[in-house]
Amino acid sequence: MIHTDVHACLFPVAGYGTRFLPATKAIPKEMLPILTKPLIQYGVEEALEAGCHTMAMVTSKYKKAIEDHFDTHTDIEQSIQGSSKETLLEPLNALIEQASFTFIRQKEMKGLGHAILTGRPLVGNTPFAVILPDDLCHNDRDGVLAQMTALYAEHPGHCIVAVEEVPQEDVSKYGIVEVKSFASNTTADLLRITNMVEKPSVEEAPSNLAIIGRYVLIPEIFDVLEQTPPGKGGEIQITDALLTLAKEGKVLAYRFQGRRFDCGSVNGFVEATNFFYEKEI
């Protein structure tokens, strides 16, 4: 675990997860397991490793299972006490002890930008991280968010977004960035963002560098989001708000070290399951 100025991590987890129906009719998509651990727990572990101890969840009335997961369950604990299964809950109980969990409901699904704005009362007027649990990231050394919070410590006052190259035919699925070199750069993988386009066509895309679900944001983003009109799909897009700050030179793109699985898709979910299974055996 590292120590930084970024102490809170926001998890926008109110979405319906319709690509996984019928499983997600009653089960939050964030509770779908990779092996025996739900996606949301992987995200919380990554946030804790990055120095975040406040886990701020933007949920909905259908996501109570997430809140229950990060609470004690005395009946189960008593039933496995003294058995070989007793150790299975130890990693989760350690998370519960080390982190605080706060929850707020997003009453309308109006886009990622709106979800982040909804979480404002939970993170306050300080820099904060954002993890989208659909994007499951793995690195054998520092996790992706830990890499980003360390960079924020070197470059305070900047938003940092994680990016990776995607196939040209997939650019319409992502926020795409245009970048240039960063003058005070300490790593060639840190770049200044000059333009951002939400889900562009292949012809409109300024590059194939796509934003994935890891952000370090400065508190100014909230004021910008309040003034950001609905964009692509009629939703309030975090990409549009970040573009406003990028024009002020305040947004950096980071080509992270590690591997990312798109667990919002069935193919990515299966790929992640196979990857972690191979690591376990």
N, C-alpha and C positions, 0 to 999 in steps of 0.2 A: 504493500500500500504506500502511496506517495502523499505528500502534504502540499496542497496548493491553495489558491484563493477561491477555488470553485468547490463549494461545500454541498450544493444541492443538485440533484439530477431530476429532471422532469420526464415523466413517462406518459405520452399521449396514448391512452389505451381504451378510448371510448368507442372505437370503430366496430362495425358489425362482423367483419371477417367473412363476408359472403362467399369468397372464393373457396371456403372450406365447408360450406353447407353440404349435408345436413349436420355435420359434427358441431358446428358453431351456433346451431339454433339454441342450444342450452349451455354450451361450454364456451367461455371467452377464448378467442383464438390465441391469446397470450398464455393461456393455460395448457395449450397443446404441448405434449412432451416430446423432447428430443431424448430418446431413451427414457430415463425415469425422471427427468428434470424439466419442468415447464419453461417455455421461452422466457417468460418474465423473470424467472429466477436467474437465468444466464445474464440477463441485462442488469439486474441488481448486483450480482457478483462483480460484473465489469465496472459498474459505477463505484462500488465500495473500494475496489482496487485502485481506482483513479482518485481517491481521496474524498469522495462524496459520502456523507453520512445521512443526509436528508433525502429520502426517496419520495418525490411528490408525484402522485398518480392522478391524472385527469381521466376519470372513468365515466361510466353511465350506470343507470339503474340495473342494467343487465350484467354488470361485471362484479357482483359481490364476491364471487369465488376468488378474485385476485386479493381482495382485502382479507378474506378468510385464510388464504394460503400463508400470509405473513403474520399470522396470529397463532397462539398456542392451541393445541388440540389435546386436551388432557385425556380424553377417552382412548385415543389411538396410542398416546405415549404410555399410558398404563397397560394397555393390552400387549405391547411389545417389550415392556420392561423386563430385563433379565434374559431376553431371547437374543438370537443372532441378528435380529432385525433392528435392535435398539440403536445401532450406529447409523442407520439409514437417514434419520432425521437430524443428525448432529450438524451437518453443514448448513441446513436451513435454520436450525435454532441459533447457530452462531451468527447468521445474517440478522436475525430478529433482534439479537442482543446488541449488535454493533451499529445498527441503523435505526433511524426513526422513519415511520411511514405515515404520510398524510394523504388525504384523499379529497378531491372535489369533483363534482359532477358537471360534465359538459351536457347541457340540456338540449342543444341542437348540434347536429353534425354539419358544421359549416367550414370544414377544411382544417389542415394542420396548423395554419396560422392562428385560426380561431381557438383551436385546442390549446396551443401554447399561451395565448392571451388569457384563456380561462384559468390557467395555472398560476397567473401572476400573484394572487394572494398567498400561494404556498411557498414561493421562492423569494419574494420581496425584491428589494432594490439592490441586488448583488448579481455578479456574473453567475451563470448557472449552465449546467450541461443538459442535453436532451438526448435520450436514447429511444429509438423506435425498435421495440423488441422483435418485430418482423425481420429486421436485419440482424442476424446472428453473426457475430464476429469472433474470430479466434486468432490468437498469435501465441507462439510458444514462449515469448518473453513478455514485455509489457502489453497489456490489452490496448485496443484502439483508443478508448477514451482516456486511458492513462497517458498515452502518447500525446493526446490533444491538450489535456490539462497541463502537462509539462511545458508544452509550447506556449500556452496562454500565460504561464508564469514568466516566460521570456518576452512576450509581446502583449502585455495587458492593454485593455481598451479596444481590442479587436475581437470580432466574431471569428470563429474558426469552424469550417465545415469540412467533413471528410468527403473525399472524392475518389473515384476510381474510373478507369477507362471501361466503357461498355461497347459491345458491338454496335456499329453505326445503325443497324436496323432496329436497335432497342432504345434509341435516344428519346423516342416519344413516350417512354414510360417514366422518365426522370426529369428532375430539374437539371439543366445543363449549364455549365459555366464556361466563360471565356476568361483566360488568365494571362498574366505577364509576370516576369520575375519580380521578386520581392527584395527591395534594396538592402534591407537590414537582415537578410536571410542568414540563418545558421544551418539550414538544410535545404538541399535542392528540391525537396519534396514539399516545401512550403511556398505558395504562390499567392500573388495578389489578384483578387477577382475584379474584373472590369465590367463584366456583363453576365447576366443570368437569365435564362429563359425556361419557363415551366412547361415541360412536356412538348417540346417543339417537334415539328415534322423533321424528317431527315434533311430537307432542303433548308430549313430555318435554323438548324442547330449550329451554334458557333464552334462546337468541338464535340468530342465524344466523352468528355469528362463529366461524369454524373455524380450528383450529390447523393450520398447514402445516409442512413439513419443515425448519424452521430454529429452533434453540434456542441460547440461552446458558444454561448450567446451573452452579450452584454445587456444590462437592464434597459438601455435605450430602445431595444427592440420592441418593448411593450408600447411605448408611445407611438412608434412607427406603425405597429400593427393596428392600433386604434384608428389611425388615419388611412389605412390601406383598404381600398375598395375591393369587392369580390373580383377575382380574376378568372383563370382557367376553370371551367366547370361550374362557374358561379360561386366558387369557394374563396375564402380568404387564404391566400397562399403565403407560406413563410418565404418562398423564393422572391416574391414581389417585395416583401418588407426588407429582406436582406439586400436586394438590389439598391434600395434607397440608401442604405448604409454603405454599400460598396462604392457608390458614387462619391462618398466622403472618404474613401480609402480605408474603411474600417472592417473589411471582410477578407479573410484569408482562406485559401483552399489548401487542404493537406492530403497528399497522396500517402495514405497510411500504410504501415507495415502489418501484414496479416492477410487473412482470408475472410471474405464475407459471403454468407449464404442468404439468399432471398427466401426466407421462410414464409413470406406472404404468398408464395406460389407453391403448388403441390410438388413440382419438380425440385425446387430449392429445398423444400422441407425434407424430401426423400434423400437428396444429396447430403444435407446436414446430418441426417440420421445415420446414413452409411459411414460418413466421415468420423463421427464421434463413436460409433460402434467399433470401427477399426482401431481407434485409439484406445478403447477399453480392453480389447482382447489381447 
